[in-house]
Amino acid sequence: MNRKKALLLAVGGALLICLCLALAYFLGGWQVQIRLRGEDSAVLSYGDSYRDEGAEAVFCGKFILKDGISIPVQYDDSGLSEERLGSYEVVYTADFLGFHSTRSRQVQVVDDTPPEITLEYIEDYYTRPIDVYKEEGFSAWDNYDGNLTVAVEHREENGIVSYTVSDSSGNVTMVQREIVHDDREPPVITLQGDNPLQVEKGEAVQDPGAIATDDCDGNLTDAIVTAQEDGQITYTVTDSYGNVGTCVRTVEYVDTLPPVVTLNGDGEMWMKAGEAFADPGCTAIDQGDGDITAQVSVSGTVERYHAGVYTLTYTAVDQAGNVGVASRVVHVEPRPQADVVNPGDKVVYLTFDDGPGPYTQRLLDVLAAYNVKATFFVTNANPSYRYLIGAAAEAGHTIGIHTYSHNYSTIYASEDAYFDDLNRMSEIVAAQTGSETKLIRFPGGSSNLVSRFNPGIMTALTQAVEDMGYQYFDWNVTSGDAGETTSTEVVAQNVISGIRQHSVSVVLQHDIKSFSVDAVEEIIAWGIENGYTFLPLDETSPTAHHKVNN
């Protein structure tokens, strides 16, 4: 019984539950709800993988299970193509206890990625400011349209190149490249004139100048800076980009001009024979070397004792070998000389050499006794007897110059030596007589051989003394008292014999020889007895010149 009751109770309970469930099913407002995660629509960029956010489904009632219970959701995206633009639907479905629900999400596959422009860059690439930019290269790629390089538009403005491209979906990309403007070429300097430039030493450098051109800046000649140093002219110019152009001109200092030789004094001078010639000299100025007067050489001589026209040549040579020359003409004029006059026949000129001496006064007394005037060619051999020169002159005798020293090796050493000796004796004569004399007799005579140690000296001296206005006398009658005899009688006979042979006789004796002085009275007495006239020499007297042997 209890078992039946229990069974009945169990069956009754089950039926009641079923009834309640039936009432709940039909009267509870049950449904399946699908809720999308995310938005109802989605935009998918072309090429991206679609990742669905999914959905949730619940089974819920109106009165009970209002919050519902989760149930599975299925979705269908089989119609979605990520590789094709368009609008697609993803369908979500859920089923539970015969309840069914559907929901969809709209997925729009779009091309919203702009193309990509890739610029190529060449290492160390630049464009000169004056040049148009030459494209280094570029490419454009779109993830949908592919290669769009040919569709790229580009333009240059203010040093910027802008590149623009649009894809078929209207996506636009623009990139820019800044043009690297640079000028790496220095200006070019072109020298005008010669290089090297030759400049005369001493002259300022006249720079012919230069022209500067730049590949970008053009003519930069006015911007050239020059510097001169150590035989060079350096030209420098800088362009607007800091490039420096330089050029060097070598300056060669040359000396092609001869020195200028300028005579001091006159270029033509006159002097009397015997006068000392004082060369006024010259100056020599060279443009390169300056004052080179000290280097002047003089060629030519002035023969002061010989009449003639002499040329002195002044030569200056600079360091470069240029020769400057100037000349001076010197006229040595002969002094006036009296013409020789024929005194007539049977004329005797008594002449005495080498005095005065201890026998000269005795000779003067003899001459005075016969009123005969003679000629004395005096020396300074016995200075204590100099006074007799004046005495003889005062007595009316002629005084001529023989020699101061009577030293042949000294007298005939040179023309200067001879005239030095002559002048010294001339001063003594002038001091004793009060006047100069122009009568001379060479030591040994003009024909002497003792002077041969100096070849040609007598030829030169005989001409020189005449040019200087002197009259030199040799002899044509010799007494032999110079070494041939010491006999008074022989001396007298020698002289008398010689006189007989000439219409005009110039007799040579020496008043320093006693035996010769002693013969004078006999000679005079014979002459007077035989109609001879005794005269002193003067500048017009016959000279009895010998043949010059040297």
Stockholm file with secondary structure:
# STOCKHOLM 1.0

chainA/1-550         MNRKKALLLAVGGALLICLCLALAYFLGGWQVQIRLRGEDSAVLSYGDSYRDEGAEAVFCGKFILKDGISIPVQYDDSGLSEERLGSYEVVYTADFLGFHSTRSRQVQVVDDTPPEITLEYIEDYYTRPIDVYKEEGFSAWDNYDGNLTVAVEHREENGIVSYTVSDSSGNVTMVQREIVHDDREPPVITLQGDNPLQVEKGEAVQDPGAIATDDCDGNLTDAIVTAQEDGQITYTVTDSYGNVGTCVRTVEYVDTLPPVVTLNGDGEMWMKAGEAFADPGCTAIDQGDGDITAQVSVSGTVERYHAGVYTLTYTAVDQAGNVGVASRVVHVEPRPQADVVNPGDKVVYLTFDDGPGPYTQRLLDVLAAYNVKATFFVTNANPSYRYLIGAAAEAGHTIGIHTYSHNYSTIYASEDAYFDDLNRMSEIVAAQTGSETKLIRFPGGSSNLVSRFNPGIMTALTQAVEDMGYQYFDWNVTSGDAGETTSTEVVAQNVISGIRQHSVSVVLQHDIKSFSVDAVEEIIAWGIENGYTFLPLDETSPTAHHKVNN
#=GR chainA/1-550 SS CHHHHHHHHHHHHHHHHHHHHHHHHHHSCCEEEEEESSCSEEEEETTSCCCCCCEEEEEECSSSCTTCEEECCEEECTTCCTTSCEEEEEEEEEEETTEEEEEEEEEEEECCCCCEEEECCCTTCCBCTTSCCCCCCEEEEETTTEECGGGCEEEEETTEEEEEEECTTCCEEEEEEECCBCCCSCCEEEECSCSSEEEETTSCCCCCCEEEEETTTEECGGGCEEEEETTEEEEEEECTTCCEEEEEEEEEEECCSCCEEEESSCSEEEEETTSCCCCCCEEEEETTTEECGGGCEEECCCCTTSCEEEEEEEEEECTTCCEEEEEEEEEEECCCCCCCCCCCSSEEEEEEESCCCTTHHHHHHHHHHHTCCCEEEEESSSGGGTHHHHHHHHTTCEEEEEESSCCHHHHTTCHHHHHHHHHHHHHHHHHHHSSCCCEECCTTCTTCSTTTTSTTHHHHHHHHHHHTTCEECCCSEECSTTTTCCCHHHHHHHHHHHHHTCSEEEEEEETTCHHHHTTHHHHHHHHHHTTCEECCCCTTSCCCCCCCCC
#=GC SS_cons         CHHHHHHHHHHHHHHHHHHHHHHHHHHSCCEEEEEESSCSEEEEETTSCCCCCCEEEEEECSSSCTTCEEECCEEECTTCCTTSCEEEEEEEEEEETTEEEEEEEEEEEECCCCCEEEECCCTTCCBCTTSCCCCCCEEEEETTTEECGGGCEEEEETTEEEEEEECTTCCEEEEEEECCBCCCSCCEEEECSCSSEEEETTSCCCCCCEEEEETTTEECGGGCEEEEETTEEEEEEECTTCCEEEEEEEEEEECCSCCEEEESSCSEEEEETTSCCCCCCEEEEETTTEECGGGCEEECCCCTTSCEEEEEEEEEECTTCCEEEEEEEEEEECCCCCCCCCCCSSEEEEEEESCCCTTHHHHHHHHHHHTCCCEEEEESSSGGGTHHHHHHHHTTCEEEEEESSCCHHHHTTCHHHHHHHHHHHHHHHHHHHSSCCCEECCTTCTTCSTTTTSTTHHHHHHHHHHHTTCEECCCSEECSTTTTCCCHHHHHHHHHHHHHTCSEEEEEEETTCHHHHTTHHHHHHHHHHTTCEECCCCTTSCCCCCCCCC
//
